[in-house]
Amino acid sequence: MTHHHLKIWPEYFLPKLAGVKPWEWRKEDDKKFAPGDFVTFTEVEPPPAEPTPTGRTLGPFAILYVFRPLERPGYCIFTHS
């Protein structure tokens, strides 16, 4: 069981805050997501600014399901609650 701390831009943070986006599409370059892991999202300013935290976080959420599409190796979609 791992606790992942992920950065997220405001345009994606706001739907999570509203409770309408209980999923996430991520590249799994240095981490592997698994059911039972936890994830916390930290809102950051989007490019071209440096990824500076805004001070808002959500979570921790439990990862419920992970889907790895064959046509996009190295990426996954996971659901959380």
Secondary structure, 3 states (H helix, E strand, C coil): CCEEEEEECHHHHHHHHHCCCCEEEEECCCCCCCCCCEEEEEEECCCCCCCCEEEEEEEEEEEEEEECCCCCCCEEEEEEC
